[in-house]
Amino acid sequence: MREYLLVPRGRPSDWDALTPEDWAQLNESFSAWTASLRAQDHYVRGSSLPETLKLVRRMTPRTFTATRETRSEDENALTGFFLIRAETYEQAVEIASSCPSLMHDRIEVYEL
């Protein structure tokens, strides 16, 4: 099997409207989804990402700056990642289409 990177992207602030009950249900959905992928030997690893980040920018060929930023209003923010195994790109897309992140994000699929 080949490895694929699933990259959920969206606006993190869209998740702010979720109630504690919504979060509990979403966590259960992710747990069931990853358990199903593990049982089929598709799941390698995954993680959500924190709201704040350090953004490094090159200023000149020899200098750079690092700033602390939030990504909550970026409509294209990387919200997490999943590394999976699949036989084909089409199977990886099928797996991505079952991800609970699709309720609030879109998912990019990359063959590694």
N, C-alpha and C positions, 0 to 999 in steps of 0.2 A: 504494500500500500504506500501511496505517496502522502506527504504532509501538506496541509493547507492551513492558511491563516485566515480566520474569520475576524473581520474588523467592524464592530458596531460603531456607527457614527450618528450623531444627533446633537440636540441641544440639551445639555444636562439639566437645565432649569425646567425642562418639560417634565422631569421626574418629580419635581417639587410638589406637584399637586396630588401625588399619591398619598392616600391615607395609610395609617399603620396596618389596616386590614389588607389594603392593596399590596403593600410591601410584603406582608406575610404570604399572600397568595403568589406573588411574583417569585419570592424565594423558594417556595414549594415547587413552582414551575421549573425554575432553574435546577433545583436538586433532582427532580424527576428527569429532566432533559439530559443532564450530565450523567446520571445513573444509567439511563438508556444507552447513551453513547459509550460509556465504559463497558457495559455488558456486551456491546457489539465490537469492542476493540477500536472505536473511532476516536475516543477522547484522549488527548495527551495532557493538556492543561489549559487554564484560562484564568482571567482575573478582571475585575472592574478596575477603574483607575480613579485616583483621588481628584477632587474638585480643583485643587491648586497644583501648579507645576512651576518648574524653573525653565524659562525659555532662554536658550543660549543663542546669541547672534554674533556673527563675525563683523567686527567694525573695520579692521584692516587685515592684511594677510597675517599679522602677528598679534593682533589683539581681539578680544571678544568681550561681550557683556552678558551677564546673566541677570534676568529680572524674574520676580515672582509674579505670576499672573493667574487669574481664574479663567476657566474655560466655559462658564455657565451660559454665556450668551452667544457662543460660537455655534452656529447651526451645523457646522461640519466637525464638531469636536469628536475626538476619539474617546469613546466611553468605556472601552475595555478591549479584550481580545480573547480568542479561543484558538488553540492549536489542535487540529484534528488530523486523523488519518482517513483516507478514502481511496477507493480503487480508481476513480475517475473524477475529473473536474465536475461533471454533471452530478455525481453522487455528493460531492462537497457542497454544491449549490442546493441540493435537496436537503442535506443536513442543515445548512444555514437557514433554509426556509422554515424549519421547524423550531428555530431558536426563539425563546421568549422575548429577546431584545427587539424583535420586529414590531412589537406592540408600540414602541416609542422611538425606535431608531431604524436606520437602514443598515444593511450588512454588506461589506465588500468581501470578496473571496479571492485570495491569492494562492496560487500554487507555489510551493517553496522548492 
